[in-house]
Amino acid sequence: MAKHVYHLFVIQAEDRDNLKCRLESANIQTGVHYPIALPKLAAFNHVKQSREKGFAWSSDANLLSLPIDASLDFKTIRKVSEIIASQ
């Protein structure tokens, strides 16, 4: 039988660091799994990508990983949702 392999649930947030602090103060663990946008990495210098402020270029400033797991209960999901909605 196949099962889902939960990995990351990533959202964009305008004030990511503030939201991260608010969630963590409510005991909701978060993560920043992509601290540097791929086009900014030295490994991609040879690609000569445009330095326009598109999603791929600026995503490192606003991506936040939320908890994801089959065992999350409705109360926790609601708590996360309410904190995000109140931003």
C-alpha positions as CSV (number, residue, x, y, z in Angstrom):
1,M,0.0,0.0,0.0
2,A,1.3,3.5,-0.9
3,K,1.3,6.3,1.6
4,H,1.9,10.0,1.1
5,V,5.3,11.3,2.0
6,Y,4.8,14.7,3.5
7,H,7.7,17.0,2.8
8,L,7.1,20.8,2.8
9,F,4.1,23.0,2.8
10,V,5.4,26.4,1.7
11,I,3.5,29.7,1.5
12,Q,4.4,33.2,0.5
13,A,4.0,35.8,3.2
14,E,4.6,39.6,2.7
15,D,6.1,39.9,6.2
16,R,7.5,36.4,6.6
17,D,9.7,37.1,9.6
18,N,6.9,38.6,11.6
19,L,4.5,35.7,10.7
20,K,7.3,33.2,11.6
21,C,7.7,34.9,15.1
22,R,3.9,35.0,15.7
23,L,3.5,31.3,14.8
24,E,6.5,30.2,16.8
25,S,5.3,32.2,19.9
26,A,2.1,30.1,19.6
27,N,4.2,26.9,19.6
28,I,3.8,26.4,15.9
29,Q,7.1,25.3,14.4
30,T,8.0,26.8,11.0
31,G,11.0,26.8,8.7
32,V,12.8,28.8,6.0
33,H,14.0,26.0,3.7
34,Y,15.0,28.2,0.8
35,P,17.0,31.1,2.4
36,I,18.7,32.0,-0.9
37,A,16.8,32.1,-4.1
38,L,18.3,29.8,-6.7
39,P,19.2,32.5,-9.2
40,K,21.3,34.1,-6.5
41,L,23.5,31.1,-6.0
42,A,27.0,31.1,-7.5
43,A,26.3,27.7,-9.1
44,F,23.8,29.4,-11.4
45,N,26.0,32.4,-12.5
46,H,26.7,30.7,-15.8
47,V,23.0,30.7,-16.7
48,K,23.0,34.6,-17.0
49,Q,19.5,34.9,-15.7
50,S,17.7,38.2,-15.7
51,R,18.1,40.2,-12.5
52,E,14.4,41.3,-12.7
53,K,12.5,41.1,-9.5
54,G,10.4,38.2,-10.5
55,F,9.2,35.3,-8.3
56,A,12.3,33.2,-8.7
57,W,14.6,36.1,-7.9
58,S,12.8,37.5,-4.8
59,S,11.2,34.3,-3.4
60,D,13.9,33.9,-0.7
61,A,12.5,36.9,1.2
62,N,8.9,35.7,1.6
63,L,8.7,31.9,1.6
64,L,7.8,30.1,4.8
65,S,7.3,26.4,5.5
66,L,4.4,25.5,7.7
67,P,3.8,22.2,9.6
68,I,2.5,19.4,7.4
69,D,1.8,15.9,8.7
70,A,-1.0,13.4,8.6
71,S,-1.3,13.6,12.4
72,L,-2.1,17.4,12.6
73,D,-5.3,17.8,14.3
74,F,-8.1,20.3,13.3
75,K,-7.4,22.5,16.4
76,T,-3.8,23.0,15.3
77,I,-4.8,23.6,11.6
78,R,-7.3,26.2,12.7
79,K,-4.8,27.9,15.0
80,V,-2.3,28.2,12.1
81,S,-5.0,29.5,9.8
82,E,-6.2,32.1,12.2
83,I,-2.7,33.5,12.9
84,I,-2.1,33.7,9.1
85,A,-5.4,35.3,8.5
86,S,-4.9,37.9,11.2
87,Q,-1.7,39.2,9.6
